[in-house]
Amino acid sequence: MHLLPTLLPSPRTLATLQRVLLVALLTPAVLAALAATIPAMVLLPFLPGGTDRTIRLLAAQRAYLRTLLTGSRPAP
């Protein structure tokens, strides 16, 4: 016998809401990090060794975005 009404959403719905909230909270931080690297993207290619550093910076940004999107997936 249940004394409390079943007002809670299903675990799958909770997992989806968790992902939406996580992405919503982390997206501004990632966008701020991307915006902060714009001057580096403009200047680094003109400096010695700058192309390699630009490639490493882009790889790091891709890793951040991959972590944000795949790490927030709900468990099956």
Distance bins in CASP14 RR format, pairs under 12 A and 6 or more apart:
PFRMAT RR
TARGET T0000
AUTHOR 0000-0000-0000
RMODE 2
METHOD distances of the structure
MODEL  1
2 8 0 0 0 0 0 1 0 0 0 0 0
8 14 1 0 0 1 0 0 0 0 0 0 0
8 17 0 0 0 0 0 1 0 0 0 0 0
9 15 0 0 0 0 1 0 0 0 0 0 0
9 16 0 0 0 0 1 0 0 0 0 0 0
9 17 1 0 0 1 0 0 0 0 0 0 0
9 18 0 0 0 0 0 1 0 0 0 0 0
10 16 0 0 0 0 1 0 0 0 0 0 0
10 17 0 0 0 0 0 1 0 0 0 0 0
10 74 0 0 0 0 0 1 0 0 0 0 0
11 17 0 0 0 0 0 1 0 0 0 0 0
11 18 0 0 0 0 0 1 0 0 0 0 0
11 74 0 0 0 0 1 0 0 0 0 0 0
11 75 0 0 0 0 1 0 0 0 0 0 0
11 76 0 0 0 0 0 1 0 0 0 0 0
12 18 0 0 0 0 0 1 0 0 0 0 0
12 19 0 0 0 0 0 1 0 0 0 0 0
12 74 1 0 0 1 0 0 0 0 0 0 0
12 75 0 0 0 0 1 0 0 0 0 0 0
12 76 0 0 0 0 1 0 0 0 0 0 0
13 19 0 0 0 0 0 1 0 0 0 0 0
13 20 0 0 0 0 0 1 0 0 0 0 0
13 74 0 0 0 0 1 0 0 0 0 0 0
14 20 0 0 0 0 0 1 0 0 0 0 0
14 21 0 0 0 0 0 1 0 0 0 0 0
14 74 0 0 0 0 1 0 0 0 0 0 0
14 75 0 0 0 0 0 1 0 0 0 0 0
15 21 0 0 0 0 0 1 0 0 0 0 0
15 22 0 0 0 0 0 1 0 0 0 0 0
15 72 0 0 0 0 1 0 0 0 0 0 0
15 73 0 0 0 0 1 0 0 0 0 0 0
15 74 1 1 0 0 0 0 0 0 0 0 0
15 75 1 0 0 1 0 0 0 0 0 0 0
15 76 0 0 0 0 1 0 0 0 0 0 0
16 22 0 0 0 0 0 1 0 0 0 0 0
16 23 0 0 0 0 0 1 0 0 0 0 0
16 72 0 0 0 0 0 1 0 0 0 0 0
16 73 0 0 0 0 1 0 0 0 0 0 0
16 74 1 0 0 1 0 0 0 0 0 0 0
16 75 0 0 0 0 0 1 0 0 0 0 0
17 23 0 0 0 0 0 1 0 0 0 0 0
17 24 0 0 0 0 0 1 0 0 0 0 0
17 72 0 0 0 0 0 1 0 0 0 0 0
17 74 0 0 0 0 1 0 0 0 0 0 0
18 24 0 0 0 0 0 1 0 0 0 0 0
18 25 0 0 0 0 0 1 0 0 0 0 0
18 71 0 0 0 0 0 1 0 0 0 0 0
18 72 1 0 0 1 0 0 0 0 0 0 0
18 73 0 0 0 0 1 0 0 0 0 0 0
18 74 1 0 0 1 0 0 0 0 0 0 0
18 75 0 0 0 0 0 1 0 0 0 0 0
19 25 0 0 0 0 0 1 0 0 0 0 0
19 26 0 0 0 0 0 1 0 0 0 0 0
19 27 0 0 0 0 0 1 0 0 0 0 0
19 68 0 0 0 0 0 1 0 0 0 0 0
19 69 0 0 0 0 1 0 0 0 0 0 0
19 70 0 0 0 0 0 1 0 0 0 0 0
19 71 0 0 0 0 1 0 0 0 0 0 0
19 72 1 0 1 0 0 0 0 0 0 0 0
19 73 1 0 0 1 0 0 0 0 0 0 0
19 74 1 0 1 0 0 0 0 0 0 0 0
19 75 0 0 0 0 0 1 0 0 0 0 0
20 26 0 0 0 0 0 1 0 0 0 0 0
20 27 0 0 0 0 0 1 0 0 0 0 0
20 72 0 0 0 0 1 0 0 0 0 0 0
20 73 0 0 0 0 0 1 0 0 0 0 0
20 74 0 0 0 0 0 1 0 0 0 0 0
21 27 0 0 0 0 0 1 0 0 0 0 0
21 72 0 0 0 0 1 0 0 0 0 0 0
21 74 0 0 0 0 0 1 0 0 0 0 0
22 29 0 0 0 0 0 1 0 0 0 0 0
22 30 0 0 0 0 0 1 0 0 0 0 0
22 67 0 0 0 0 0 1 0 0 0 0 0
22 68 0 0 0 0 1 0 0 0 0 0 0
22 69 0 0 0 0 0 1 0 0 0 0 0
22 70 0 0 0 0 0 1 0 0 0 0 0
22 71 0 0 0 0 1 0 0 0 0 0 0
22 72 1 0 1 0 0 0 0 0 0 0 0
22 73 0 0 0 0 1 0 0 0 0 0 0
22 74 0 0 0 0 0 1 0 0 0 0 0
23 29 0 0 0 0 0 1 0 0 0 0 0
23 30 0 0 0 0 1 0 0 0 0 0 0
23 31 0 0 0 0 0 1 0 0 0 0 0
23 65 0 0 0 0 0 1 0 0 0 0 0
23 67 0 0 0 0 0 1 0 0 0 0 0
23 68 1 0 0 1 0 0 0 0 0 0 0
23 69 1 0 0 1 0 0 0 0 0 0 0
23 70 0 0 0 0 0 1 0 0 0 0 0
23 71 0 0 0 0 1 0 0 0 0 0 0
23 72 1 0 1 0 0 0 0 0 0 0 0
23 73 0 0 0 0 0 1 0 0 0 0 0
23 74 0 0 0 0 0 1 0 0 0 0 0
24 30 0 0 0 0 0 1 0 0 0 0 0
24 31 0 0 0 0 0 1 0 0 0 0 0
24 68 0 0 0 0 0 1 0 0 0 0 0
24 72 0 0 0 0 0 1 0 0 0 0 0
25 31 0 0 0 0 0 1 0 0 0 0 0
25 68 0 0 0 0 0 1 0 0 0 0 0
25 72 0 0 0 0 1 0 0 0 0 0 0
26 32 0 0 0 0 0 1 0 0 0 0 0
26 33 0 0 0 0 0 1 0 0 0 0 0
26 64 0 0 0 0 1 0 0 0 0 0 0
26 65 0 0 0 0 1 0 0 0 0 0 0
26 67 0 0 0 0 1 0 0 0 0 0 0
26 68 1 0 1 0 0 0 0 0 0 0 0
26 69 0 0 0 0 1 0 0 0 0 0 0
26 71 0 0 0 0 1 0 0 0 0 0 0
26 72 1 0 0 1 0 0 0 0 0 0 0
27 33 0 0 0 0 0 1 0 0 0 0 0
27 34 0 0 0 0 0 1 0 0 0 0 0
27 64 0 0 0 0 0 1 0 0 0 0 0
27 65 0 0 0 0 1 0 0 0 0 0 0
27 68 1 0 0 1 0 0 0 0 0 0 0
27 69 0 0 0 0 1 0 0 0 0 0 0
27 72 0 0 0 0 0 1 0 0 0 0 0
28 34 0 0 0 0 0 1 0 0 0 0 0
28 35 0 0 0 0 0 1 0 0 0 0 0
28 68 0 0 0 0 0 1 0 0 0 0 0
29 35 0 0 0 0 0 1 0 0 0 0 0
29 36 0 0 0 0 0 1 0 0 0 0 0
29 64 0 0 0 0 1 0 0 0 0 0 0
29 65 0 0 0 0 0 1 0 0 0 0 0
29 67 0 0 0 0 0 1 0 0 0 0 0
29 68 0 0 0 0 1 0 0 0 0 0 0
30 36 0 0 0 0 0 1 0 0 0 0 0
30 37 0 0 0 0 0 1 0 0 0 0 0
30 60 0 0 0 0 0 1 0 0 0 0 0
30 61 0 0 0 0 1 0 0 0 0 0 0
30 62 0 0 0 0 0 1 0 0 0 0 0
30 63 0 0 0 0 0 1 0 0 0 0 0
30 64 1 0 1 0 0 0 0 0 0 0 0
30 65 1 0 0 1 0 0 0 0 0 0 0
30 66 0 0 0 0 0 1 0 0 0 0 0
30 67 0 0 0 0 1 0 0 0 0 0 0
30 68 1 0 1 0 0 0 0 0 0 0 0
30 69 0 0 0 0 1 0 0 0 0 0 0
30 72 0 0 0 0 0 1 0 0 0 0 0
31 37 0 0 0 0 0 1 0 0 0 0 0
31 38 0 0 0 0 0 1 0 0 0 0 0
31 61 0 0 0 0 0 1 0 0 0 0 0
31 64 0 0 0 0 0 1 0 0 0 0 0
31 65 0 0 0 0 0 1 0 0 0 0 0
31 68 0 0 0 0 0 1 0 0 0 0 0
32 38 0 0 0 0 0 1 0 0 0 0 0
32 61 0 0 0 0 0 1 0 0 0 0 0
32 64 0 0 0 0 0 1 0 0 0 0 0
33 40 0 0 0 0 0 1 0 0 0 0 0
33 57 0 0 0 0 0 1 0 0 0 0 0
33 60 0 0 0 0 1 0 0 0 0 0 0
33 61 1 0 0 1 0 0 0 0 0 0 0
33 63 0 0 0 0 0 1 0 0 0 0 0
33 64 1 0 0 1 0 0 0 0 0 0 0
33 65 0 0 0 0 1 0 0 0 0 0 0
33 68 0 0 0 0 0 1 0 0 0 0 0
34 40 0 0 0 0 0 1 0 0 0 0 0
34 41 0 0 0 0 1 0 0 0 0 0 0
34 57 0 0 0 0 0 1 0 0 0 0 0
34 58 0 0 0 0 0 1 0 0 0 0 0
34 60 0 0 0 0 0 1 0 0 0 0 0
34 61 1 0 0 1 0 0 0 0 0 0 0
34 62 0 0 0 0 0 1 0 0 0 0 0
34 64 0 0 0 0 1 0 0 0 0 0 0
34 65 0 0 0 0 1 0 0 0 0 0 0
34 68 0 0 0 0 0 1 0 0 0 0 0
35 41 0 0 0 0 0 1 0 0 0 0 0
35 61 0 0 0 0 0 1 0 0 0 0 0
36 57 0 0 0 0 0 1 0 0 0 0 0
36 61 0 0 0 0 0 1 0 0 0 0 0
37 43 0 0 0 0 0 1 0 0 0 0 0
37 44 0 0 0 0 1 0 0 0 0 0 0
37 53 0 0 0 0 0 1 0 0 0 0 0
37 54 0 0 0 0 1 0 0 0 0 0 0
37 56 0 0 0 0 0 1 0 0 0 0 0
37 57 1 0 1 0 0 0 0 0 0 0 0
37 58 0 0 0 0 1 0 0 0 0 0 0
37 60 0 0 0 0 1 0 0 0 0 0 0
37 61 1 0 0 1 0 0 0 0 0 0 0
37 64 0 0 0 0 0 1 0 0 0 0 0
38 44 0 0 0 0 0 1 0 0 0 0 0
38 54 0 0 0 0 0 1 0 0 0 0 0
38 57 0 0 0 0 0 1 0 0 0 0 0
38 61 0 0 0 0 0 1 0 0 0 0 0
39 54 0 0 0 0 0 1 0 0 0 0 0
39 57 0 0 0 0 0 1 0 0 0 0 0
40 46 0 0 0 0 0 1 0 0 0 0 0
40 47 0 0 0 0 1 0 0 0 0 0 0
40 50 0 0 0 0 1 0 0 0 0 0 0
40 53 1 0 0 1 0 0 0 0 0 0 0
40 54 1 0 0 1 0 0 0 0 0 0 0
40 55 0 0 0 0 0 1 0 0 0 0 0
40 56 0 0 0 0 0 1 0 0 0 0 0
40 57 1 0 0 1 0 0 0 0 0 0 0
40 58 0 0 0 0 0 1 0 0 0 0 0
40 60 0 0 0 0 0 1 0 0 0 0 0
40 61 0 0 0 0 0 1 0 0 0 0 0
41 47 0 0 0 0 0 1 0 0 0 0 0
41 50 0 0 0 0 0 1 0 0 0 0 0
41 51 0 0 0 0 0 1 0 0 0 0 0
41 53 0 0 0 0 0 1 0 0 0 0 0
41 54 1 0 0 1 0 0 0 0 0 0 0
41 55 0 0 0 0 0 1 0 0 0 0 0
41 56 0 0 0 0 0 1 0 0 0 0 0
41 57 1 0 0 1 0 0 0 0 0 0 0
41 58 0 0 0 0 1 0 0 0 0 0 0
41 61 0 0 0 0 1 0 0 0 0 0 0
42 50 0 0 0 0 0 1 0 0 0 0 0
42 54 0 0 0 0 1 0 0 0 0 0 0
42 57 0 0 0 0 0 1 0 0 0 0 0
43 49 0 0 0 0 0 1 0 0 0 0 0
43 50 0 0 0 0 1 0 0 0 0 0 0
43 51 0 0 0 0 0 1 0 0 0 0 0
43 53 0 0 0 0 0 1 0 0 0 0 0
43 54 0 0 0 0 1 0 0 0 0 0 0
43 57 0 0 0 0 0 1 0 0 0 0 0
44 50 1 0 1 0 0 0 0 0 0 0 0
44 51 1 0 0 1 0 0 0 0 0 0 0
44 52 0 0 0 0 1 0 0 0 0 0 0
44 53 1 0 1 0 0 0 0 0 0 0 0
44 54 1 0 1 0 0 0 0 0 0 0 0
44 55 0 0 0 0 1 0 0 0 0 0 0
44 56 0 0 0 0 1 0 0 0 0 0 0
44 57 1 0 0 1 0 0 0 0 0 0 0
44 58 0 0 0 0 0 1 0 0 0 0 0
45 51 1 0 1 0 0 0 0 0 0 0 0
45 52 0 0 0 0 0 1 0 0 0 0 0
45 53 0 0 0 0 1 0 0 0 0 0 0
45 54 1 0 1 0 0 0 0 0 0 0 0
45 55 0 0 0 0 1 0 0 0 0 0 0
45 57 0 0 0 0 0 1 0 0 0 0 0
45 58 0 0 0 0 0 1 0 0 0 0 0
46 53 0 0 0 0 0 1 0 0 0 0 0
46 54 0 0 0 0 0 1 0 0 0 0 0
47 53 1 0 0 1 0 0 0 0 0 0 0
47 54 0 0 0 0 1 0 0 0 0 0 0
49 55 0 0 0 0 0 1 0 0 0 0 0
49 56 0 0 0 0 0 1 0 0 0 0 0
50 56 0 0 0 0 1 0 0 0 0 0 0
50 57 0 0 0 0 1 0 0 0 0 0 0
50 58 0 0 0 0 0 1 0 0 0 0 0
51 57 0 0 0 0 0 1 0 0 0 0 0
51 58 0 0 0 0 0 1 0 0 0 0 0
52 58 0 0 0 0 0 1 0 0 0 0 0
52 59 0 0 0 0 0 1 0 0 0 0 0
53 59 0 0 0 0 0 1 0 0 0 0 0
53 60 0 0 0 0 0 1 0 0 0 0 0
54 60 0 0 0 0 0 1 0 0 0 0 0
54 61 0 0 0 0 0 1 0 0 0 0 0
55 61 0 0 0 0 0 1 0 0 0 0 0
55 62 0 0 0 0 0 1 0 0 0 0 0
56 62 0 0 0 0 0 1 0 0 0 0 0
56 63 0 0 0 0 0 1 0 0 0 0 0
57 63 0 0 0 0 0 1 0 0 0 0 0
57 64 0 0 0 0 0 1 0 0 0 0 0
58 64 0 0 0 0 0 1 0 0 0 0 0
58 65 0 0 0 0 0 1 0 0 0 0 0
59 65 0 0 0 0 0 1 0 0 0 0 0
59 66 0 0 0 0 0 1 0 0 0 0 0
60 66 0 0 0 0 0 1 0 0 0 0 0
60 67 0 0 0 0 0 1 0 0 0 0 0
61 67 0 0 0 0 0 1 0 0 0 0 0
61 68 0 0 0 0 0 1 0 0 0 0 0
62 68 0 0 0 0 0 1 0 0 0 0 0
62 69 0 0 0 0 0 1 0 0 0 0 0
62 70 0 0 0 0 0 1 0 0 0 0 0
63 69 0 0 0 0 0 1 0 0 0 0 0
63 70 0 0 0 0 0 1 0 0 0 0 0
63 71 0 0 0 0 0 1 0 0 0 0 0
64 70 0 0 0 0 0 1 0 0 0 0 0
64 71 0 0 0 0 0 1 0 0 0 0 0
65 71 0 0 0 0 0 1 0 0 0 0 0
65 72 0 0 0 0 0 1 0 0 0 0 0
66 72 0 0 0 0 0 1 0 0 0 0 0
66 73 0 0 0 0 0 1 0 0 0 0 0
67 73 0 0 0 0 0 1 0 0 0 0 0
END
